[in-house]
Amino acid sequence: MIDLSAINKFLENLSPWQLAVLATLLKGAIVLFVLLTFAGYAVYIERKIIALLQHRVGPNRAGPWGLLQPLADVLKLLTKEESLPPFTNKVLFTLAPAIITITGLLGFAVVPIWDGPWFVIADLNLGILFFLALSSLGVYSIVLGGWACNSKYAVLGGLRAAAQMISYELSMALSLLAVVLAAGSFQLSQIARVQSPVWFIFLQPIGFFVFLTAMVAESRRTPFDLPEAENEIVAGFHTEYSSMKFALFFLGEYMGIVLLSFIISIAYLGGWSGPFFSGPWWLFLKVAFFIFFFIWIRATYPRIRYDHLMLLGWRYLLPLAILNLVLTAVIVLTFPGLVPHAVR
């Protein structure tokens, strides 16, 4: 039996800063466990949904309804031989897969799931900037991984990822800046809080469209999966990777999908607010919808051409993002009553 009196006595002897550190570590451990568990089953969910959309069967052999398929995949990757191609930069080759996973996990530190200090690891005042900084750092994993392999296909994949990130990161940041102007805060919990009267998707339809397109490109998912186009560059930046290094790249990808789904749900759909009442289940439902959206477009649309990818980012999305930011600034300053809690 757990001695609750001993735990209470231990907690009473802690100073306030020690309690704060302990609470942060506890919340971080819970988030880490949930994310790593979900990442394994995200692959299973994606394969099942794509099979349904394309009239196929999907995984159904490992366990009932194929539920043990993620465990089988993990065991397979753990037992596969580690390969280290000749003439590689061994340090960067090993470090690159870890970067994308770490940046993806760190992004969840500022994501609130409900209103209150216990429902976010670190409710930073600059949460939006923290998210944008980590999303920019994540591309270093792809670029370094491609360069360290000393393979032409991998280098091309890394260069494509860098160009894609530069093209769409600007549009994503500008669309979020319009949300910051409307909410009057960089804090994600505050942005969700001020949307209780009306969600920003109705006040920022152009920004929502820009962010939705940019987040698919940032995650390097179909139809923007040019950095790993198998019919052009074999598999791109991860061509030479195997075993758990290969798995870490895709763990980071799925972490990015979940993180972007949380950000768009909080920034444009009011986070945990919903019809009649509010609660974290509303946020989880919205996140589940956007995860389904990622899977849906993968099963529906083909990969676009690389020049079309650049054209969409620079000629259309970036001017739309700038126009949306300027219009938001004019409305906030001229008609502050139209925007809830706008900066006056």
PyMOL commands that set and color helices and strands:
alter all, ss='L'
color gray80, all
select helices_A, chain A and resi 4-12+16-53+64-66+69-79+90-110+117-119+127-148+152-183+188-193+200-203+205-218+226-228+230-233+236-238+243-268+280-300+306-334+336-338
alter helices_A, ss='H'
color red, helices_A
deselect
rebuild
show_as cartoon
